[in-house]
Amino acid sequence: MTVELKEINFRYRERLILKSVNAEFISNGLNFILGENGSGKSTLLKCICGLLTPEHGQVLIKGMDIRGYSLKEKSRLISYTPQYINFEKAIIAFDL
C-alpha cells in the first residue's frame, strides 16, 4: 500500500502549519516523519488519517483520494494512536 501526499497545506486559524508538503510512504518498508517540536508532525499524521482536512492538496491511499473512501474502508486501511488521550472522556468496554 502506498500513501502519497500532494501539495498539502494546513493551517490552524491564521498560522500555516503545513506548506506544500509532498511525500510518499511505501508499505513493506520503514517510514519516518522527523522534525522539531511543534513542526507539524502530528498534524500531518491527522491529515493522512482524515482526522483533519487540509485546506489544499490531496492525501492519496492506494492512488485514491482519502475523501473518496467510506469510514468503513478507511478503518481497514488506516489506524491512528494519538500522542495524548483525554481519559476523562474515554469510554471503556464495561461502559458499553
N, C-alpha and C positions, 0 to 999 in steps of 0.2 A: 504494500500500500504506500502511496506517495501523498504527502501533504505539501501543497505549494502555496506560497504567499506572493501575491502580485500587487505591488504599489500600495501597501496597507498604510493608511493614515488613521490615527485615533487621537481624540482629544477629550480631556476632562475639562468641561467649561471652556475657558479660553486657552488653557495650557495644552499645547501639542505634545503628546507623549510618544507617538509613533509617527515617523515621517518617511513615506516612500519605502517601506520595508519590503524587501524581496528575499525569499528564501525557499529552499526545497529540503524536505525531510523525507528520507527513504527508510522503509522498514528493512529488517534484516541487517541493521547497522546501528551504530551508536551516534546519536544526535545530541548536540549541546546547544544551550542558549546561555551565553555568558554576558555579564555586564555588571556595572556598579549598582549599588543600592539606589532604588528609585529610577532606574533607567528604562523601565517598561517591560521587563521580562514576564512578570505575572500578567500584565495587561495583554501582552502578545499571546500568551497561552489562553487567556479568556477569549480573545478574538478567534483563535484557532478552534476552540471548543464551541463557539457560538454563544457564549455567555455574555459577550459584548459584541456590538455591531460596529465595525469600522465605518468611519464617515466616507472613506474612499477605498477602493481596492477590492480584491477578491481573495477568499480562502477557498482553495480547491482541494478536495479529498477524492482521490482516485479519478482526477480530472473533472470532477463536477463541483460546482459552487455549493458551499455548505448550506446556503439558504434553500437549495433545491431538495435537501433531504428532510424526511419527516423526523420527528423526535425519536421515534422508534428506530429508524435507520441510523440516525446519529449515535444513539446509545449503543448500537452494535459496533460502531467504528471507533468511538472516542470515549475515554474515561478521563476524569479530572479529579485530582485530590488537592483541595485548596491548602494554602500555606497555613492559614489560621481558620479555626472553626469556632463559631459562637455557640457554646454549649448551653447557654440559657434558652435558646430556641430549638435545640436539637431534639429530634424525635427518636426514641429507641423502639425496638421491636415490641417490647412489652406494652407501650402506649397504643399500638395499633390493635 
